[in-house]
Amino acid sequence: GQRRRRHEMMTRTAHLLALLAVAAAIECPDETWLKLNGKCYSKRARGTHAECATTCGANPSLGRITSQLENFFFSLVVGGDDEVWIGLYKIMNPLHPHDPGMWGRWTSSEEIAGAGFTNWAMNEPNDNCGAQNCATINANGQWRDVMCAWPPEFEEIGGPQPACLCEY
């Protein structure tokens, strides 16, 4: 019970300290960005998946997660927010409007390999309620597929659009 929780917290703290030590030499745009493995990450304003391209700025893009270590770090950056946008989205075939598409590209324009790292929550991706073509991560590090822009009626029930998790 409590001993296990204390051990998990100490382990998470040790991981974070190791990550910060490795990151010390990286230059980020300002102090609001956290560093890991030669990249900087920052949680920015809420908006649609497409609006995050503007929110993140000229050089940054939505975050790209390629390992368990990066996924863990992203979950720390998420903090208390329910979920934030990551750069993974579905490739759709415009010639086949009923094609469900495939998860295959990050907004940084690098295709994700078939055996690439993913951390979908249980029963995700599920395309619940139709076209859920963009992905979010929560504070537990789990990914969900969601609509790329939440309609106003959904905001009334499910809360505001996710925040943008930007990578520089």
VOROMI-74294 format. One line per field, with one value per residue: residue number from 1; x, y, z of N, C-alpha, C in turn; residue in three letters. Coordinates in steps of 0.05 Angstrom, whole numbers, plus 5000, padded with zeros to 4 digits. Layout:
<zapas>
nr <- c(NUM;...) $
n_u <- c(X;...) $
n_v <- c(Y;...) $
n_w <- c(Z;...) $
ca_u <- c(X;...) $
ca_v <- c(Y;...) $
ca_w <- c(Z;...) $
c_u <- c(X;...) $
c_v <- c(Y;...) $
c_w <- c(Z;...) $
rest <- c(Ala;...) $
</zapas>
This chain:
<zapas>
nr <- c(1;2;3;4;5;6;7;8;9;10;11;12;13;14;15;16;17;18;19;20;21;22;23;24;25;26;27;28;29;30;31;32;33;34;35;36;37;38;39;40;41;42;43;44;45;46;47;48;49;50;51;52;53;54;55;56;57;58;59;60;61;62;63;64;65;66;67;68;69;70;71;72;73;74;75;76;77;78;79;80;81;82;83;84;85;86;87;88;89;90;91;92;93;94;95;96;97;98;99;100;101;102;103;104;105;106;107;108;109;110;111;112;113;114;115;116;117;118;119;120;121;122;123;124;125;126;127;128;129;130;131;132;133;134;135;136;137;138;139;140;141;142;143;144;145;146;147;148;149;150;151;152;153;154;155;156;157;158;159;160;161;162;163;164;165;166;167;168) $
n_u <- c(5016;5021;5077;5091;5070;5103;5153;5144;5138;5189;5219;5198;5216;5271;5278;5262;5301;5346;5333;5332;5386;5412;5391;5412;5447;5420;5393;5335;5276;5256;5247;5200;5200;5212;5267;5292;5333;5358;5315;5262;5204;5138;5077;5024;4973;4903;4866;4844;4868;4892;4898;4940;4987;4997;4998;5042;5084;5137;5183;5175;5135;5076;5084;5125;5126;5169;5188;5185;5210;5206;5151;5138;5162;5131;5082;5093;5099;5047;5020;4968;4927;4872;4881;4926;4943;4980;5027;5009;4971;4916;4924;4887;4851;4836;4810;4778;4727;4702;4740;4772;4821;4890;4934;4988;5024;5064;5058;5106;5120;5144;5138;5107;5133;5109;5120;5129;5134;5077;5025;4971;4910;4868;4824;4830;4859;4791;4754;4707;4642;4649;4693;4752;4809;4856;4906;4912;4948;4947;4957;4973;5001;4974;4947;4894;4846;4815;4767;4792;4779;4739;4669;4625;4582;4604;4643;4613;4597;4643;4684;4737;4776;4835;4900;4960;5015;5077;5137;5206) $
n_v <- c(4976;5036;5036;5018;5059;5101;5082;5082;5137;5156;5130;5155;5207;5200;5185;5233;5269;5247;5255;5311;5323;5302;5337;5387;5418;5437;5489;5524;5561;5595;5600;5572;5525;5455;5409;5353;5301;5331;5361;5409;5420;5445;5462;5494;5544;5527;5496;5478;5419;5436;5491;5490;5490;5543;5563;5537;5561;5584;5548;5505;5444;5403;5355;5296;5229;5178;5138;5100;5130;5183;5186;5182;5229;5267;5258;5280;5334;5345;5349;5371;5375;5347;5323;5332;5357;5316;5306;5265;5239;5216;5188;5202;5177;5214;5199;5158;5166;5136;5106;5084;5105;5109;5107;5143;5187;5240;5309;5333;5315;5265;5198;5149;5087;5021;4989;5026;5065;5066;5086;5074;5082;5034;5001;5039;5064;5083;5109;5130;5157;5172;5206;5207;5232;5253;5255;5252;5259;5238;5256;5208;5186;5159;5149;5177;5173;5227;5276;5323;5376;5400;5402;5457;5440;5395;5417;5439;5395;5361;5395;5444;5453;5411;5429;5452;5411;5427;5418;5433) $
n_w <- c(5000;5024;5027;4977;4944;4962;4945;4888;4880;4895;4856;4810;4820;4820;4766;4741;4760;4736;4682;4680;4691;4645;4609;4618;4586;4541;4501;4510;4486;4528;4600;4609;4583;4586;4588;4551;4526;4483;4464;4474;4514;4522;4554;4525;4507;4505;4451;4385;4350;4302;4312;4347;4317;4306;4358;4380;4353;4308;4298;4335;4342;4351;4403;4394;4408;4421;4453;4516;4556;4537;4536;4590;4609;4581;4606;4655;4641;4625;4673;4716;4678;4643;4592;4537;4471;4427;4373;4339;4286;4243;4179;4124;4067;4014;3968;3982;4018;4059;4081;4140;4153;4177;4234;4228;4222;4247;4267;4257;4209;4203;4189;4228;4247;4234;4277;4314;4377;4418;4464;4476;4513;4547;4502;4463;4402;4386;4353;4372;4367;4315;4268;4297;4294;4315;4367;4439;4502;4570;4641;4662;4622;4582;4517;4477;4424;4393;4370;4324;4330;4381;4381;4399;4431;4455;4487;4527;4555;4561;4575;4562;4500;4491;4518;4482;4471;4461;4423;4417) $
ca_u <- c(5000;5035;5105;5093;5067;5127;5173;5138;5143;5218;5228;5192;5233;5298;5277;5261;5328;5364;5325;5340;5415;5419;5381;5422;5462;5403;5382;5306;5268;5255;5246;5175;5204;5227;5286;5298;5346;5362;5290;5249;5176;5122;5048;5015;4945;4883;4856;4840;4894;4903;4907;4966;5009;5001;5004;5069;5104;5149;5200;5164;5112;5065;5103;5128;5134;5181;5198;5173;5222;5193;5123;5138;5168;5108;5061;5100;5094;5018;5011;4940;4907;4860;4895;4937;4947;5006;5028;5001;4944;4909;4926;4862;4853;4815;4795;4760;4716;4693;4763;4776;4847;4909;4951;5013;5041;5067;5057;5133;5122;5158;5119;5111;5137;5088;5129;5136;5123;5051;5016;4942;4894;4852;4802;4836;4839;4765;4738;4680;4626;4658;4720;4771;4833;4879;4912;4920;4961;4939;4978;4981;5017;4958;4937;4866;4839;4793;4762;4814;4767;4715;4647;4617;4565;4621;4657;4594;4596;4669;4704;4749;4795;4860;4923;4979;5041;5095;5164;5224) $
ca_v <- c(5000;5062;5032;5016;5086;5117;5072;5092;5166;5159;5122;5177;5230;5192;5187;5261;5281;5237;5268;5339;5324;5298;5359;5413;5433;5445;5516;5526;5589;5610;5582;5557;5500;5434;5397;5324;5289;5349;5375;5425;5416;5464;5461;5520;5550;5508;5502;5454;5408;5454;5516;5486;5497;5572;5566;5527;5580;5579;5524;5482;5430;5387;5335;5270;5211;5154;5118;5100;5152;5208;5185;5188;5258;5281;5256;5300;5361;5348;5359;5366;5376;5321;5314;5353;5347;5308;5310;5242;5241;5195;5193;5195;5174;5232;5185;5138;5180;5118;5092;5093;5117;5095;5123;5140;5210;5261;5335;5340;5303;5240;5177;5130;5060;5002;4979;5050;5066;5077;5080;5078;5073;5010;5005;5062;5083;5070;5124;5133;5180;5180;5213;5216;5230;5265;5241;5267;5244;5249;5256;5180;5177;5144;5164;5173;5186;5246;5294;5344;5401;5393;5420;5473;5424;5377;5433;5443;5369;5349;5414;5459;5439;5406;5447;5443;5402;5435;5408;5451) $
ca_w <- c(5000;5026;5021;4948;4933;4968;4927;4862;4880;4896;4830;4791;4826;4810;4737;4734;4765;4715;4657;4682;4689;4617;4593;4627;4566;4519;4502;4503;4481;4553;4624;4610;4569;4600;4570;4551;4503;4460;4456;4495;4514;4537;4552;4517;4508;4495;4424;4368;4341;4281;4324;4361;4299;4311;4387;4386;4342;4281;4297;4349;4332;4372;4412;4381;4429;4408;4473;4542;4571;4528;4544;4619;4611;4571;4626;4676;4630;4624;4699;4725;4657;4635;4569;4519;4444;4417;4344;4323;4273;4225;4150;4111;4038;4004;3946;3995;4041;4080;4092;4167;4156;4193;4250;4214;4217;4268;4254;4249;4182;4203;4191;4251;4237;4243;4303;4331;4404;4423;4491;4476;4536;4540;4483;4445;4390;4381;4334;4384;4357;4288;4261;4318;4278;4328;4392;4463;4524;4596;4662;4667;4599;4564;4494;4468;4398;4397;4347;4322;4340;4396;4376;4422;4450;4470;4507;4549;4571;4566;4582;4540;4482;4505;4514;4462;4482;4440;4423;4403) $
c_u <- c(5017;5064;5109;5090;5091;5150;5169;5144;5173;5230;5223;5210;5261;5299;5278;5288;5348;5359;5335;5371;5424;5413;5395;5435;5445;5393;5353;5299;5267;5250;5219;5177;5220;5244;5288;5310;5348;5338;5279;5219;5162;5093;5039;4984;4928;4874;4851;4868;4907;4913;4933;4990;5016;5011;5033;5090;5116;5164;5188;5141;5099;5084;5101;5140;5144;5191;5182;5184;5209;5164;5120;5143;5144;5086;5067;5094;5063;5008;4983;4920;4897;4876;4905;4942;4976;5004;5019;4973;4941;4913;4900;4866;4830;4799;4775;4748;4707;4715;4768;4803;4866;4926;4979;5031;5041;5067;5085;5140;5138;5138;5127;5113;5114;5095;5137;5123;5095;5043;4986;4930;4878;4829;4806;4857;4813;4747;4709;4667;4636;4687;4737;4798;4858;4882;4919;4934;4951;4962;4987;4997;5001;4947;4908;4864;4814;4789;4783;4805;4741;4693;4637;4600;4581;4635;4639;4594;4624;4691;4718;4767;4820;4880;4942;5005;5062;5123;5182;5250) $
c_v <- c(5025;5059;5031;5043;5103;5109;5083;5122;5171;5151;5144;5201;5224;5195;5216;5275;5272;5251;5297;5342;5321;5323;5386;5430;5444;5473;5515;5555;5606;5590;5567;5530;5481;5419;5367;5316;5307;5364;5390;5421;5436;5460;5489;5523;5527;5516;5476;5443;5426;5480;5514;5492;5526;5576;5558;5546;5570;5553;5501;5468;5416;5364;5308;5251;5185;5133;5121;5124;5178;5209;5192;5218;5274;5281;5275;5328;5366;5359;5352;5366;5348;5308;5337;5340;5338;5309;5286;5246;5220;5205;5184;5194;5191;5219;5165;5150;5162;5101;5102;5106;5100;5114;5121;5165;5229;5287;5345;5327;5277;5218;5159;5102;5042;4992;5002;5049;5078;5071;5086;5068;5048;5017;5029;5052;5069;5085;5127;5158;5189;5189;5224;5211;5243;5252;5260;5247;5256;5247;5229;5169;5161;5161;5157;5185;5203;5262;5316;5371;5393;5412;5434;5457;5405;5392;5436;5418;5361;5369;5427;5442;5432;5428;5435;5435;5406;5424;5426;5438) $
c_w <- c(5000;5020;4991;4935;4938;4949;4898;4859;4880;4868;4809;4795;4816;4779;4728;4738;4744;4688;4657;4680;4660;4601;4598;4606;4543;4523;4493;4499;4506;4576;4626;4596;4586;4580;4573;4525;4479;4450;4480;4492;4531;4533;4547;4519;4497;4467;4410;4360;4321;4292;4339;4343;4303;4339;4393;4375;4317;4280;4312;4334;4355;4378;4398;4402;4416;4427;4499;4559;4563;4537;4574;4623;4603;4593;4649;4667;4630;4651;4705;4703;4651;4612;4552;4492;4441;4386;4327;4311;4252;4196;4138;4081;4026;3981;3957;4020;4064;4092;4120;4172;4173;4209;4238;4211;4241;4253;4246;4222;4181;4207;4215;4239;4248;4271;4321;4358;4404;4452;4493;4502;4527;4522;4465;4425;4383;4362;4345;4374;4330;4287;4284;4306;4290;4355;4415;4482;4550;4616;4669;4643;4579;4541;4488;4440;4403;4371;4347;4331;4355;4389;4401;4442;4466;4492;4532;4567;4579;4573;4557;4522;4499;4501;4493;4477;4460;4445;4406;4398) $
rest <- c(Gly;Gln;Arg;Arg;Arg;Arg;His;Glu;Met;Met;Thr;Arg;Thr;Ala;His;Leu;Leu;Ala;Leu;Leu;Ala;Val;Ala;Ala;Ala;Ile;Glu;Cys;Pro;Asp;Glu;Thr;Trp;Leu;Lys;Leu;Asn;Gly;Lys;Cys;Tyr;Ser;Lys;Arg;Ala;Arg;Gly;Thr;His;Ala;Glu;Cys;Ala;Thr;Thr;Cys;Gly;Ala;Asn;Pro;Ser;Leu;Gly;Arg;Ile;Thr;Ser;Gln;Leu;Glu;Asn;Phe;Phe;Phe;Ser;Leu;Val;Val;Gly;Gly;Asp;Asp;Glu;Val;Trp;Ile;Gly;Leu;Tyr;Lys;Ile;Met;Asn;Pro;Leu;His;Pro;His;Asp;Pro;Gly;Met;Trp;Gly;Arg;Trp;Thr;Ser;Ser;Glu;Glu;Ile;Ala;Gly;Ala;Gly;Phe;Thr;Asn;Trp;Ala;Met;Asn;Glu;Pro;Asn;Asp;Asn;Cys;Gly;Ala;Gln;Asn;Cys;Ala;Thr;Ile;Asn;Ala;Asn;Gly;Gln;Trp;Arg;Asp;Val;Met;Cys;Ala;Trp;Pro;Pro;Glu;Phe;Glu;Glu;Ile;Gly;Gly;Pro;Gln;Pro;Ala;Cys;Leu;Cys;Glu;Tyr) $
</zapas>
